[in-house]
Amino acid sequence: MTSARKLVGRVQFVGTGPGDPGLLTKRALDAIEDADYLFYDRALPQQILDHAKSLAKADARVSLVEASPTEQAKNMTAHSKEGFNVARLVAGDIYPHRMVQAEIKTASAEGARFEVLPGMSHAQAVSVYAGMPPSPIRTVIDIEDIAALEPQMLSDAVNRGSLTVTADVADLGSLRDILLAGGVSGDTAVAVTGDATGETEYTTTSSVDTFVEAALGYAGQVVLTIGAGVEDRAELGWWESRPLYGWKVLIPRTKEQAGAMSARLRAYGAIPCEVPTIAVEPPRTPAQMERAIKGLVDGRFAWIVFTSANAVKAIWEKFQEHGLDARAFGGLKIACIGEATAEKVRSFGIEPELLPTGQQSSEGLLEVFPPHDPVLDLVGRVLLPRADIATETLVAGLQDRGWEVDDVTAYRTVRASPPAAEIRDAIKSGGFDAVLFTSSSTVRNLVGIAGKPHQRTVVATIGPHTAETATEFGLRVDAKPERAAVPDLIESLADYAVELKKRLAEGPIKTRRGAKVQGPTALRFR
């Protein structure tokens, strides 16, 4: 009888790219998800580390590398020989890092089964994101020992084409001296990029003589593009040119509700901050909802009208409690107040019959809702599941059209707990560039738990009722879409930002107190 052969794990050296989690390769994602041990060093961008932790197994061990390359490699090899998978996360690509090269050599000597998964390098990323394509002959250098650089070698690289250097900010002064000593002209164009592909990537363009001063305020690792390619930045740069790039946008919604909004905002370059202002809870007594579900099954209603995604979710959860599925909607017509609510209905495999053609609101739905015809409509009752704080506009309008309405509390909205002190301070002091309000209750509750946004914060509201509520609280509404939907709301904010930047390019902007401001600060003033 032979014993089962012990499985051997793998050590995978994973290039994670420069910082944008979207640049992780499929192989890198698989390695992270399969790992029992994840190791990283201090150079790994925080957003990559956070993303890796969100993907990793619940029992995976995540550790900072603090040992020497030899000790680290032996430790990882020992884990792999015990049958565990190990992922060694490395910023950018693998081989520019000498310490990681040493780990790989030791792992090989120790007999580890290892793989090296390449990642996009900082030089490649800056070339694409900041819009500076390399010349046919490009030299790439990652500075680990600046004293070892040869001035003539750097000069030759610049003269042949373009030179890309990844360096620590502390080494920029020495690098400039070496470039000048090698005969590189002080007028040669230099672009300095910090936080490559990150939410705060920033590029300044200057020259060899002045790039050290231009980089004041940068920290950590930066990428320098020297010579050819820098002149293309104005036309080809796109990452920093997105309409909401660098804007801190407050979303007064729960993470569950704000997920799609945050993703869309990030695509426009914004930095979203989700602050729940409303907590959704079940009704105090379930009797109303129980009767409503029974009525649906028994064919008591001709229509069900959904005014929010939360209402759709509440009905669906009741269906699941009773072992029902989408077939329970058979013979029932579904109306939705707006596109976001309709999408929630569609997620359950059902297509709504009716949506507003104009304004996405109670009034907009009433404009297209058919009146009750006693001859054609054998059933004259409408089910309206909604929040406990909803207005009576829709009920009254449906009744005016001859319908009987079962107005049922499907869920309760309660005010959420106040956010952290630093968030409250940022709201009141202008730390956010914009705030997006998606309902009147988000306006009321944000002001209630955190205070009124500063007057220089751009306010965008999803519809006329929300705008009215914001105005009642003394807020100036800067942007609102023609159609009350989240994508349109974000688009309206982006359009506003583009217009604001055009005004800024024309000259200083006057504040309300008459002072003139220009530069990035001016984007906070109207």
N, C-alpha and C positions, 0 to 999 in steps of 0.2 A: 504494500500500500504506500503510495507516494503522497507527501503533503502538498497542499496547494502552494504554488509559487507566489512569493510576496511581490506585490506590484510595486514598481518604482515610480516615484513622481518626477516632475520636470521642474527645472529652473528656467524661467523665461525672463530675459532681459527685455523690458518693454519700453520702447520709445513712445512717449506720450504726446509729442508735439509741443508747441511753444506756450500753450495756455488755453486756447479755445477748445472745450471738450468736444465740440463738433468735429474736430480734426483727428480724433482718435480713430485708428483703423479698426476694421472688423476683427482682425487677429488680436489687437490690443484689448478690445472689449471682451472677447472670449477668454483671454488669459486672466483678466481681472475677475471675471465671473467664476472661473474655475479654481481660483487660487485659494489655498488654505492659509497661506502666509503672504502678506503684502509688505514689502519694504520700500521705503522712499527716503530721499535725502532732502535737506533744507532748500535746495534749488527748485524743487517741484512746486509749480504754481498752486496756490490754495484751491482755485476752482477745479483743478484736475484732481487734487486729493479728495475734495468733497464729493466729486462725481464718482471717483473710484469707490469711496466708502458706501455710496448709495447703491452701487452695483454689486458689491462684494457679498459673499455668503454671510448669513447672520452670525456664524461662529468663526469667521475668518479673523485672524490676528493681524492687525495693522501696526507696523512699528517703524520708528525713525531709525535710519542707519547711523550709528554712532561708533561702530568698530572700524578698524583698519580694513582696507580692501581684502587682505588675506584672511583675516578673521571672519569678515562678513561672508566671503565666498564659502569658507569651510562650514559656517553655520547653515547657509542655504543648502549646500550639498547634503549635509547631514539630515535636514528635514526631508529632502527629496528621496533619500535612500530609505527613509522610514515610510515612504508611500505618499507623502504630501506634495501638492503642487505649490510652487513658489513663484510669485511675480515680483520682479525687481523693477520698480517704476523709475524712469529716468526722464528728466525734462528734455524736450527737443528730440534729437536723434541720439543714437547710442555712442558711436565711436568718437565724436569730438571730446568725450569725457575720459581723461586719462585714468582717473580713479576707477571708473566702471570697466575700462579695458583691463585693468589689473584684476578686478573681480572675475571677469570672464576667463582670463588666463588661468587663474587659480582654480576656478570651478572645473575647467577642462582638465587640469593636472590631477584634480581630486576624483576624476571619473564621473562627474555629474552628467546627467542627460540634460542638455541645455539647448535653448533656442534664443536667437537674437532677432527681435521684431523691430524693424526700423520705424521711426516716426519722422514727421516733418521737422526739419531743423528751423531754428530761429531765423537764419539767413534766408531760407526759402520763404518762410511765412511773411517776413517783412517785405520781401521783394513783391509778393502778391498782394498782401493786404494794404500796404502803404503805397503801392503803385510805382515801384522803381525796378523795372525789369533789368536783369544783369546784362552786361555786354557779352559778346561771344566768348570772351576770355575773362573769367571772373575768378578771383582768388578769395577764398573764405578762410578766416582765421578765428579760432576761439582762444582768447588769451587766458592761459593759466599761469604763465610765468612771463611777465612783461619784460623782464631783464633779458630774456633769451631772444627777443625780437631783433632782427637785423634791419637797420634803417634802409639799406640799399635794397633789400628784398621787398620791403613795403613800397618803396619808390618805384621799383620795376613793376610791381603788381598794378599800381595806379596808372603807370604809363602804358601798360599793355591793354588795359580795359577798365574793370571796376574792382574795387576791394571792399569786402564786407567783413566787419570785425565785430565779434561779440565780446564785450568787456564789462567789467565792473565800473560803476561811476567813479570810484576812487582812483582808477587807473587812467582816466581820460587825460589828465594833465601830462603824465609821462608819455602817453601815446602820441599826443600832439608834438612833444619835443622830438620823439623818434621820427615821426613823419617829416618834420622840418629838417632834421639832421640828415635825412636821406635825400633831401633835395626836392620834396614834394612842394609845389607852389602853395603859398598861403592863401591864394584865391580859389584853390580847388574846392568844388562844392562838397559839402558834407551834410548828410541827414542823420539825425539821432532819433531813434525810436525806443520808447520805453513801454513796458507792459505789452509786448508784442502779442497781438490777436486778443488781448484782454478787453474788459469793459472800459478801461481807461487808457487804452493805447493812445500815445500822443507822439507826434513827430515834429521836430523843429528842423528847419533848413538853414544852414549857415555856411561857413567855410572852415578850412583847416585852421586859420588864424583865430577863429571865434567860436568854434563848436563847444569848447569847454564852458565858456560863459553861457552859451545858448542852452546847455544842459543843466543849468542850475535848477534845482527843484526836483530833478530826477533822483531815483534811488534804486539800488540794486543793480541788476544786469540790464544793459542796453545794447542795441544793435546799431552800428554805424555803417552807413552806405557812403562810400567815398569815390567820387569821380563819376563815371558814366552811369546814367540811370536816374540820378537825382533830379535832373531837369524834367523828367516825365511825370513826376509825382503829382503836379497840379491837374493833369488830365486823366491819369490812370488810378490815382488813389481813390478808394471807395469805402473802406472800413470806417474811416474817420469822417467821411462826407455824408453819411446817412442822416436823414432829417432830424432825428432825435438823439444823435450821438452825444453821449455824456450826460444827458438829462436824467436826473433822479426823479422818478415818477412814483407817486404814492397811489396805491390801489386799495381803497377801503373795502376789501372783500376777504373772505377766507381763502386759504391756499387752494382748496378744492374748486372754488368758484373762479379764482383768479388765474388758474393755470394757463388757460388759452390766452388770456389777456397778456400775461407776463411773457409768454413765448412770442407773441406778435410784437410786443414792445421791444423785446431784445432784438428782433429782426430789424427794427427801425433804429437800433443803436442805443436805446434807452436802458437805464438801470432800474428795474422795477422793485418796489418795496411793498409787500403785501401786509396790510394791517387789518385784521378782522374787526368789523364794527358791529356785526350782527351774528348772533348765534341762532341756529334753527333748531327748534324743539318740537316734539309731538304735541297735539292738542291736549288740553288738561283732561278731557274725557274722550274716549274713543267712539262713543255712541253715534255721533253724527256721521263719521267716516264709515262706520260699519253699515249704517243704513244706506249710505250712498253706494257702497260697493254692492250691496244686495240689490239696490235699485238698478244698477248697471246690468247686472246679470239677468234681472227679471224684465228688462226692456222698458223700464220706467221713463227713460230719458231719450229725447231725440238728438240732443247735442251735449257735448262736454266742452267747456271753454277753459283753456289753460292760460293763466296770466303770468306764469313764471316757471322756470325749470324746477324749482323746489316743489311746486304743485305736482308736476309730472312725476317727480321722484317719489313723492308721498303716496300718490295713487298706485304707482308700480310696486312700492314696498307692501302696500295692503294686498295687492294682487298676489304677491309671493306668499304672504302669510296664509292666504286662503287656497293656495295651490292653483291659482289662475295664471293665464298668460295672455298674449295679445289677442287671442280669439274672443276674449270677453268684450272687446270693443266692436265685435261684429254687429253690423246694423246701426252703429252709433256714428254720428258725424262729429269730427273734432275740429275745433277752432283754436287758433293760437294768437296771442297778442302781438307776437313779434318773431323774427327769424331765429333768435337764440333759443326761445322756448320751442319753436318748431324743430330745431336740430335735436333737442333733447327727446322729443317725441319720435323723431326718425331713428334715434339710436336704439329704439326698441322695435324697429322694423315696421313702423306705421307711418303713413303719409297723411298729414293733416289735410282736411278739405278746404279750410278757409284761413287766410291771413289778411291783414290790412294791405291795401294796395298803395296807401300813402303813409301817413304818420303812424308809426308803430306805437300805439297807445290805446287806451280804452275807447277814446273818441274815434280813432282810426278804425278799430275793429267794428264799432257800431255803425260806421258809415257803410260797411259792406255786408253787415249781418242781415240776413233775410227776415222780413216780418213773418209772424206766424200766420199760416193760411189754414183756417179751420177745416177746409175741405181736403186739401192735399196732405196736411200734417196731422196724421192720426194721433201722434203723441205730441203734446204741446209743452213739454217740460225740458228745462236746461239745467245741467249740473255745473256748478261753478265752485270748484275746490280752490282755495286760495289762503293767503295769510290772514291772521287775525286782525291786522291793522289796515287791511285794504279799504279803499274808498268805496262809496256807494254808486259812483258814476256808471259803472258797467251794469250793475243790478237794475238801476232805474231805467237805463237805456233799453235793456232787453225787455223789461216789463212794458215799456212804452210801445214796443214792437209786438206786443201781444203774447209774449212768452211767460210761463210760470218759471220761477227761478228757485232752485235749491242752493242757497248760498252757504257753503260748508267750510268750516275752518279745517284745512288740511294740515296746517303747521302753524306754529307760533314763532314770531321773531322777537328775540330779546336782545337787549344791548350787551355787547361783548365787554370783557374786562378791559381797562385802559392799557394801552401799549407801554413798552418800557420808557423810562424817563427820557432817554436820549432821543427816542422817536417823537415824543411829545414836544421836546425842546426844538427839534428840527422842524416840526410842523408849524410851530408858532413863530420861529425865528427866520423862516425862509430857507431852510435847509433842503427843501424839495423844490425842484423846478416846476413841477406840475402835479395836479391831483385829478384823477378821473372819478367822477361820480356816476354810478349806474342806476341810482334810484333816489327818491327823496329821503328814504330812511337812512341811506348811507351818509347823506349830508347831515341830517339831524344827529345821528349817532356818533359820527366822527367829531363833530363840534362838542357833543356831550362828553365823550370820553377822553378827548385829546386837545380840545380847543380849536379855535378858528384858524385856518391856514393864513399865513402871512400875505399881505396885499401884493407882494411881488410874485407869489406863486401863481402860475397859470392854472385857471380852473376850466375844465372841460366837462360838460354834462351830456348825458345820453339822450335826453328828450325834454320837451317843454315843461312838464311838471317838475322834473328834477331841477331845471334851470330856475323855475319860479321859487322853489324851496331854497336854492342857493342864494338867490337875490334877497329873499326874506331874511336870511342870516347875515346879510351885509357883504356877500361875496360878489365879486365882479366876474361874470361868466365870459370867458374869452373865446371858447370854441364849443360848438355843438353841431352835430351832423344833421343832414336833412332827414336821414332815416335812422330810427332809434335801434341801432345794433352795435355790438361791441367793435367789429372791424371798422365800421364807419366812424365810431367815436375816436378810435386811435388814428384813423386817417385824417380826421378833422384836426387833431392835435398836431400831427405831422405837417399838415398844410400851414397851420398857424406858425410852427417853428420855422418853416422855410421862409414864410413872409417876414418873420421877425429878423432872420439872418440877412435877408435882402435889405431891410431897413438899416440894419447895423452896418452893412457894407457901404451904405450911402453916407454914413457919418455918425456922430454921437447921437444917442437917444436921450431925450429929456425925461427925467423922473417926474413924479407928480409934484415934487417940491421945487422943481425948476432946475435941479442940478443936471449937468451933462455927464454922461458916462459912455465909455466905449470899450471895445474888447469883449472877452467872454462874459464879464460881469454885466454888461448891458443887456444880455439875454434875459436877465431876471427882472428887467424894468419895462414898463410900457409907458 
